[in-house]
């Protein structure tokens, strides 16, 4: 049992609350009390957490290997989404399970340092460079599970079905690594993955259809059915680029959203990622389905996707969640405030998503989108995730209890995260990851990935 | 004399260059050489600077007291530009010279920590709360000069003429603090300020017209004439909000840009700040005048201004410079990449402003916009400003010499700045400001400002 005394904590019922004692036993929160009412809070065992303590934050959309592209993806020649994709493919072609493990372990450690306690890995780098499966067809998935465990982050391994290179187009080049041939073979492989890891409380195996470009309707149905049968999260890229919408309309006469709805992909277990370019009917469809939005604002800016109708979706009842996708940035607060600020840029108005709404997106809604419905809240019975943000840095200085939520969401940065507990385990203390030099691990892993690709 | 050995340096002719020795004598760079050709680089005197060393970065647009609004300005009720302005005015009404000094000193220290070596303070908080001048009518300006000196940053004190509350409207409430009554009285006060500080190599006194809303045409002419007579920088807020354009057209039949052009405000010494909402003719006018653009991307997002035609302006030959304005963020790299990423969001295309273009905006163009034309370049004869960015953090790990410029501009953060030299003086070493705990200074200053305003 460990007791944490939080200077301020963000609680489900009372919002920002001063002087809260949180008791953790065997990875769960077993008590949340005000220090005044608490007993023995001056114990030597009590860990003091100055600043604002949040529940664990959930990064709903990660392509972990993209971390090696940061900076490099901004060099001349990558001047369209599709030009960028060529660079990403060159890297994707080079990674084997060992290189993926090293890159994922270091990048996941970077995520925990930033306050993320869960990550949803949208995983489609399945097979060998020529498309032939590894001896264990889930070798790459196992590498991701091991990396998450070693980095101290909880993982939703969103195994992604990727069958086509476009409407009616076969997989080509590096895309052959992504494909299982058909839906049933995808489902059989994922079933093995689920058998290997599904019983682990720190791993959820989820399902994804990469996009309407990459999965024909019968495949979409198989993916949706697998997710339903396993009560698993179901994710899908949706309308990230206008070209996808145009191709979908030309090939099927439907918008991507309508196509997903018809195939049974939309529903409460579903998170649609990006949803940048939607028609009015698409918004209604997503709201009716009670699906979640997985917004990735820094990546959507870096990839020139555009600003989607976030406020309209949230207004229609679609819960917001957030992810760092390509890891151009890994800062939860930057993603959160960009969600609001991008709406301001698009509309000329302020006040779409306030600090509480954005913390809800980062915390409970994000965790639920990854199958961790028992995380993301500082309450008795929940998973013991604690993320403490210092309020004494040059960025956060000046916050008071009244303004702390806004000061953190709109002013703090990943660098202000001082202490991270994941399922009761201390992973970050004093701003340092228990695994040591994460920058060094990243440098080694990225150099290794580039050499493999050279 | 001090010698710095830079692992990588961004040089005017060769771009990113490995192993550069920079010699500094009496605040100037007296030699730039490759270490191979250098003598005695293994001296005990040589200071090693691992990472990428940049020239000094110039923050062309600061309202320093807005730092106290970070977070607080995001609370409910501040949901339009004009609602935000009410909060800002409440704070502006409360500050006296001592409170302004304390807030400016701490905020300027935050800026130096982020790599800014010059700041352009767009200063209009001149007089006492009821509009009556202080015993010394430049008491507030002197406070800013002292704060900059104590924080170790170079200052362009852009004294701002502010005469009206709108087209044909008098100053009201807190705005009375801003006004000198008429143009000649503004010029007389600024002349005194120039006499007091203009001979100091670390202070430039510049001139500004707040906006076409706040300065009638005859006042615009007086401000422009003062700047021309003193060869001083001339700044102006331009078309930040559609409402300003509409009011200007209604009152004068001209766009703000056309009005400024007619009044003689545009020219090579001029920096137009924001320029968010421009007509096609306005772009041509600014390009013909060879004025600079002072873009403030995070503030323009936070205030719901919108995305301006940055790429079109730069394409037309208008040099880009950058500022942090309301200090919602003080990160030069965030401003720089937002300048590009916002264009991507607006156009759906990448590749408008590359890393070199953005470093040029932060460095030499920004410094020139503040009257420090001899800063912003790592070359013999220039002011000895050095800003070193570590390449071993979780943010920058993976950069190599080929990608370092892009890795820094598109991936680094203020927190990666390890060493800052301003005019030969070491102000930041090992990521710490020589004045000590800047977060603590900010907390104290902000609490003081809020108490005064309560």
Interface residues (C-beta under 8 A of the other chain):
Chain A: X67 X68 X70 X71 X72 X74 X75 X76 X78 X79 X80 X81 X83 X84 X106 X109 X110 X113 X241 X242 X298 X300 X301 X302 X303 X304 X305 X306 X307 X328 X329 X330 X338 X341 X342 X344 X345 X347 X348 X349 X350 X351 X354 X355 X392 X393 X394 X396 X397 X398 X399 X402 X403 X404 X406 X407 X408 X409 X410 X411 X413 X415 X438 X439 X440 X442 X443 X446 X447
Chain B: X67 X68 X70 X71 X72 X74 X75 X76 X78 X79 X80 X81 X83 X84 X106 X109 X110 X113 X242 X298 X300 X301 X302 X303 X304 X305 X306 X307 X328 X329 X330 X338 X341 X342 X344 X345 X347 X348 X349 X350 X351 X354 X355 X392 X393 X394 X396 X397 X398 X399 X402 X403 X404 X406 X407 X408 X409 X410 X411 X413 X415 X438 X439 X440 X442 X443 X446 X447
